[in-house]
Amino acid sequence: MVKMSQDPVQVMSGQVKEIQVSPSSNGDSRESWEEREEFDQDHLGLTTKPKPVTGRRARKVEGGVFFEQKVFEQKGVEEYLRYQIEHENEPFAPGPAFPFVKALEAVNAHLRELYPESEELFDIVLVTYNHAHVGIRLINTINHHNLFIERFCMTGGSSPIGYLKAWHTNLYLSADADKVREALAEGIAAATMFMPEKLTEVSESQLRVAFDGDAVLFSDESERIFKAHGLDKFFEHERENEDTLLDHGPLKGFLEALGKLQKKFYAKGQRLNCPIRTYLVTARSAASSGIRALKTLRAWGLEIDEALFLAGAPKGPMLEKIRPHIYFDDQMFHVEGAAEMGTIAAHVPYGIAQKHNHKQKTGVGK
């Protein structure tokens, strides 16, 4: 069972916090906070206020349901819960992770056809800071959108991290960067979701997941060389160590989980039309530093369907062609570039690049 923990705000707009297995900060003026009463793709939960996002057009998935957030902030928990109960028959609109979840469910449908007795499927768990009273509105929303999500975890304001470990979570998506960092510190693959100003249409029949390399699939060892000593030293280090495996990064386990399910399709002769496709999209150069990355993946027994070595070129245009349901990167520069081209991107706050993200500089060693 591949455990996906997710914030309901990611799946449907408006509502709480996490999904288990974020040129203005949020595009709204203060005046619009008071006028807006409908849900869109940005609401966090009970405990988080809107925060500015450094960058261009990527928006953190937060703060959109300003009216409801203000009910909580100005009138307190009791009024907020009363409001949710009064509106529990009004479903939330789809959020940025909705197509991702639909693609996961499409893969599950294929697996059930091929392996009727198997329980090796994607298992989606919605984790929310909200009180259990709000669960009725969540359930109504899930049913309204014909989603198959049976597992909820409503923590009533407590941290969900302990529950993520109990679920043996393979991937945790949230709008709360602090909780994402907390999950990563506990060894759980996690990322903060961002959404673009525009949304690119994605496949309804094939799950497409794109990964950066260093500090995402791999450790940040090579990135540290680049940051400390520059590009020439980075190339020299990679040539000297091309037969030395890179250490694993925070999302290696999620790629492993995807690969395990892919092999179930391969076993049925469906390699060429597998409903899961994975991509490595890295700013590494193929000739000077790509071989080490490929050798590491091969030694791990992991396959990437497509590998794009961009040698420092922008990733956004390539991601626009791939049209992934989600793209993971450790550098905000690339997250913003992806979002600018219409890709749902998720920031992995791991490694040395977190000390440099504010400089908005491309990591060519990536």
N, C-alpha and C positions, 0 to 999 in steps of 0.2 A: 504494500500500500504506500503510495507516494503522498506524503502529508503536505498539504498546502494550507498555511494559515494566512488568512486575509482579513483586512479591515473592511467592514461593510461599505465604508465610504468609497472604497476603490471599486467595488462591484456595482453598487448602486449609488447614485449621487446623493449626498446628504447622509449623514449617519455615521456616527462613531468612528472606529479606529482601525482595526487591522485585518489583513487577509493572511491567513496562515497557509502551506503545502508541504509626489507630494508633491515693453521696457518699464513695467511696474511690478510691484511685488505680487499682486493678485488680480490686477485689472479692474478694481472697483474703488471708487472714491468713498469717503466716509459717509456721504449723503446716501449712497446706494445701499449701504448696510441697513439703513432704517426703512428703506422702501421695499427691499427684496424679501419676499415671503415664500418663494418657491425654491425647490432644491435644484442645485446643479452639481458639478463634479468636484466641489472643493471642501465640503464640510468635514471637519474633524469631529472630535467627540466632546465629551463633557469637560475635559481638562485642558484643552489646548486652545490658545488664542491665535489669530492670524499672525504670521511672522513674515517679514520681508524676505524676498529671495534675490540674492545677488545674481545678476545676469541679464539676458536679453528677453527671450520669449518663453522660456520654460517656466511653468507655474507649479509650485508645490501643490499637492492635492489637499488644500486646506482652506478653511475660512469662507467657503462659498455660501453656506446657509447662515448668513450673518444674522438674519432675524431670529432664528432659533438659538444661535449662539448667544445673542444679546439677551434672550429670555433667561438663559442660564446665568449669564454674567450679572444681569441687573436684578433679577427676581429670585435667583437661587434654584436649588435642585428640585424643590417641591413643585414650583411653578413649571419648571422645564418638564418634569415627568407628567404633570397634568396636561400640558400642551401635547406631548407625544401620545398620551392616551386618547385625547379628544380627536387626534388626527390619525389614529391607527389604521383607519381604512383607506388612507391616502398613500399609495405606494410611492416609494422613492424612484426617481428617474435613473436610467443607467449611468454608471460612472465610468472612469477611464479603464478600469480593469474588467469591465463587463465583457468585451470581446475575448479577452484572455480566458476568462472563466468559461465562456461558451465554447471556446476551442478545446479546453480541457475536457468538457463534457462530451464533445464530439469524439475525442480520442477514446474516452471511456465507452461510448456507444459501439465503436469499432471493436474494442477489446472484448466486450461482452458477446458480440457476434462470433468472434473467433474462439473465445475461451469462455463458454457459458458458465463453467463451474469455478472460474478463477476470481479471486478477490484482489488481484494485483492491478489496481486502478489508481487514478488520481483521487485523493480524498481531500475535499475542501472543507476547511473549518473557518467559520466566521467568529472573530474575537472582537468584542466590544467592551469599552469601559462603562457602557450604560447599565442602568438598573434592569432587572429582569422584566419589569413592566413594559419596557420598550420592545421586548422580544416579539410581542404580537404584531407590531408594525413591521418588523423585520420579516417575520414569517409570511405575513400578507404580501410583502414586496417580493419575496422569493417565489411565492406561488403565482403572483401576477405576471412575473417575467419567465415563468416556466423553467426555473433553475432547479437543479437537483442538489440541494445543499442541506444535509441532515444534521450536521454537527455545529452547534453554536456554543460560544463560551462568553457569558456576560459577567464581567468582573465587578460591576458596581463601583468603578473608580480605582480599583487595585491594579497593580502592574500585571500584565498577562504573561510575563516571561517564564515564570515557573510552569504555567500550563503548557507553554510551547515545548518545553523540555519533556513534559509528561506525554505529549502527543507525538514525540519523536519527529518534530517538524523538519521537513526537507527544505522548505522555503517560507519565509515570513515577509509579507509586504505590508507597509504601513505608510501613513502620511506623517507620522511622528518620528523625526530623525533621532531624537533621544532614545526612544524605545528600540529603534533599529540598531543603534550603537550598542545598547544594552544586550540585545539579542546576539549580535556579532561577538561581543565579549564573552558570551556563554557558549560560543561555538556553533551558533545557529545561523545558517545562511539567511541573510536578510538584506532588504534594500528599501530606500525611501522612494515612493512613486512621485513622478512629476508628469504633468500633462502639457501638451502643446496648445497653441492658440487654435490650430486647426487639427482635425483628426484624419489620418490617412485610412482609407478603406483596407481592411485586412481579410485574409481568407477565412471562410466559415468552415472549411473542411480539413485544413492542415494547420496544426499548431506550429508557429515559427518563433523560435527563441534565439536571440542574438546576444553574444557575450563579448566583452572586452577581454583581453588576455591578462596582463600584469595587474596584480592586486584585485583581480576578480576570479578568474580560473586559477591563476598562478599566484605565488607570493609576490611581494613588492621588492624582492631582492634586486632585480635588474633596474627597477625604477629608482631605487636608492642610489645606484651607481650613476645613473643619468643625472639625477638631481644634484648629486655632490660633485661630480667630476666632468659633466658635459657629454656631448654626443660621441665624440671620438673615443673617449674612454669606455663608454657604454658598448660601442661596436667591438672594441678590443676585448672587453670582458666577455661578450657573447661568443666571439670566435674562439677564445681560449677555453670556454666552458660549454661548447656546443654538445658535448657528450655527457655533460653533468645535468641530471634532471633538475628542473625547477621544483621548488617546494609547492605544496598545494595552496590555493587561495580559498577565500570564503565560499565561493559558489561551485567549487569542484564537485561537491556531493550532489548538488542539484543536477549538474550535467550527467553525473553517473546515474541518477534516478531516471532521467530522460532516456539515456542510452539503454538502460535495462528494459524499459518498455518498448523502445525501438526494436530491440532484438526479438521481442515476441512477435512483432510484425514480420521481421526478416524470416523467422522460422516458418512462417506461413507463405513464403514466397512473395512478400510485399515490400521488398526493399525499395523498388523504384517508385512505388506510390504510397510510401509510408506516410501516415497522417501526422507525424512528428518530424520536424526538420530543424537542425541546429546550425548556428553560424558563429564563426570567430571573426570579429571585426576589430582589427588591431592596427595601431599606428606604427607597429614594428615594420621594418623593411624585410622583404622575403630573403634577399641574398645575404644580408649582413647579420640578421638576427632572427629570422623566421624559422631556421632549421631547428634551433633549440626548443622552440615552442612545440613544433610538430613532433619532434622526438619524445618530448615529455608526454604529450597526449597519447602517443602510440605505446609508450612504456606503461602508462596507466591503464591501457586497454580501453581507451575512450576514443570514439569516432566523432569527428565534426563533419557535418555534411558539406559545408562550404567554408573555406578560409580566405579571408580578404586581408592581405598585407598592404596597407595604404602608404607606408613610408612617410607618415606625417601629414598626408592629405586629409581634408575634412571628412568626417564619417557620415555626416548628415545626408549627402546625396546618395551614398551607397545604401544607407538604411531606408531611404525613400524607395529605392528599387526593391529591396528585400521585403519591405512591409511586414516587419516582425510584430507579433502581439506585444512583445516587451523586449527592451534592450537594456542590458546592465553595464554600467561603467563606473569607475571610481573617481573620475574627474568631472566636475561640474561643467567645465568647458565643453566636453563632449556630450554630456546630458543636454545642455542647452542647444548645442548644434543639432542634435537629433530631434529635439522638440521643435526647433525652428522649421524642420522639414516635415513635421506632422507625425513623428514617431513617439509612441508612449515609451518613456525612458525611466529607468530606476537607478538611483544613485546608491552605490555601495561605499559607505564612509569608512574605508579601510586603507591603511598603509600611509606611506610618506606623502602621497599627493594631497592628503587632507591638510597638510601644513602649507600647501602651495595653491590650493584651489582659489583663494581670494585673489591671486594674481591673474586668473583667467588666462593661463598660458598653456599651449598645447604641449603635452608630454610626448615628444617624438619617440622616446624609448618604449612607448606603450604599444 
